[in-house]
């Protein structure tokens, strides 16, 4: 009876891990497709911005535990609503925005890949290894980079601009958790090595 329970728990664990690995693979494909879509839109904007001429950018959707937004306009009779149109964005800001979003997608892709490595090693019963310690440390660094990239927004328009700061303490907490997990896995690895030497 005990053996049947153990087999059931192992099967359940393997099923959950397989689902987690599948979700990681789907997420990675999703990030790649998002990057392709972003690049397509970016290239199209270089060729023709008129298809976005009536689109007004709204910066109030920025979320975080701390938010600060600042809008300005140069000496012009233009109304605020007419300044912050998509086709009025300066080319330099468009490039910076593309670069920022591309790096964010890259960081999310790399974080997911590292997490998939950890899950795969757990599935293969190689939980406490040096690779998992390194993976969690990388995840922590990637989350910090993500937090920095998403915390600041600056967009310059022909007759004005916008700057915003948004800090998410949840994201910073996740980075801390990743570094703590790295230390826990490191201690587990050292204990495993001591047990192997004792045996």
N, C-alpha and C positions, 0 to 999 in steps of 0.2 A: 504493500500500500504506500509506504514511504517512497519507494522507488518510482511509483507512478506519479506521485505528487511532484517529485524532483524533475521528472521528464516533462510534466505539464508546465512547470515553471520555466524550464529551459526553452521549451517550444514557444511559450508566451513571450519570453524575453527576446528570442530570435525574431519573432513576428514584429514586435515593437521596433526593434533595431532595423529590420528590413524596411519598415514603413518610414522610419526616420531617414535612412539612407536614400530611399526613393524621393522623399520630400526635398532633401538636399540637392539631388540631381535635377529635379524639376525647377527648384529655385535658381540653380546655376544657369539652366537654359533660359529661364525667364529674364535673368539679368542680362544675358547676352542679347536676347531679343529686344529688351529695352534700350540697350546701347545702340543696336542697329537702327531702331526707330528714332532715337535721339539724333544720331548722325545723319539720318535721312532728312529729318526736319531741319537740322542745322544747315545742311548743304542746300536744301530748298530755299531757306531764308536768305542765303547768299545770292541766289539767282533771282528770287522774286519775293519781296516782303509785302507786296500789295495784298496778298490773300489774307494777311493778318491786320490789315489797316484799321479795321473797326474794333479790334480786340483791345480792351483796356486791362492792364495788369493790376491785380488786386493783391496787395501784400499783407492783408490782415489775417491771412490763413496761417501765418507763421505760428508754430506751437512750441511750447517749452515752459520750463518752470520760471524762467526769467526772460522777459521780452522788452526790447526797446526798439522803436521805429522812428525814423526821422525822414521826412520828405522835404525837398526844397525845389524852388524854381528860380531861374535867372530872371533878369528884368525883361518881362514880356507881358503883353496883355492877354495872352492865352490863359484860358481857364485850366485849373488843375486837372480836370477830366480829360482835356485834350492833350496834355503834356505826356501823360503816362500811357500812351498807346504803344502797342507792340512794335509797329513799324518805325517808331521814333527812337528806339534803343540804339545807342552808339555801337559801332562795329566792335570796338575794343571790349565793351561790356558783354556783347553777344559771345565773343570768343572766350572770355573769362567764365561766363555762365556755362558754356559747353564744356570747358575744361573741368570746372568744379563738379558738374553732374557726372561727367565721365569717370572722374577719380572716385566719386561716391559709389558708383556702380561697380567699379573695379574692387574697391575695398569690401563691399558687400559680397561680391563673388568670391574673393580670397578668404573671407571669414567663413563663408558657407563651406568652401572646400576644406579648410582646416577642421571644421566641426565634423564634416563627413569622414575625414581621416580618423578622428578620435572614435567615432561611432563604429567604424569598420574594425579598428583595433580591439575595441571592447567585444565586438561580435566574434572575433578570432581568439578571445581569451588572452589578449596581450594588453590588458588595461594599463598596468603600471610600467610604462616604458619611457625612455628618454624622448621618443618622438611625440608622445602625448603631452609631455611637459612643454616641449618646444611649440607644439600646436596651440596650447592654451595661452602661452605668452604672445604668440603672433596674433591670436584672436583679440587679446587685450590691447595690443598696439593698434590693430585695425579699427577697433571700436573707438579708441582715442582719436585716431585720424578722422573717422567718421564724425565724431562729436565736434571736432574743430571745424571741419568743412561745412557742416550744417549749422554751425552757430553764427556765421556771419554772412550777410547778403549785401551786396552793393551793386546797384544798377544805375548807369548814367544814361540819361536821355538827351535829346538835342537841346531842350529848354529846361532841364531840371534833373532830378535824380532821387534816389532812395537809398538809405542805409538802414540796416536792421541787425540787431543782435538777439539771438534766442538760444539760451543755454538750457539743455535738458539734463537734469540731475539723474534721471533714470538711466540715460545712456552712459553717463560717467560711472554710475553704480554697476552697470553691466560690465564695464571695463575692469573695475575693481574685482568683481566676482570672477572674471576670467583669470586675472593674476593670482587670486586666492586659490582657484582650482589648479593652477600650475604648481603652486607650492604644495597643495595636498597630494597631487599626483607624484611630485618629487619625493615627498616623505614616504608615500606608498612604495615607490620604486626602491628607495634605500632600505626600507623594512623587508621588502622581497629579496633584495640582494643579501641582507644579513641572514634571513631564513635559509636561503639557498646555500650559504657558506656553512651555517650551522649543521644542516643536513649532510 
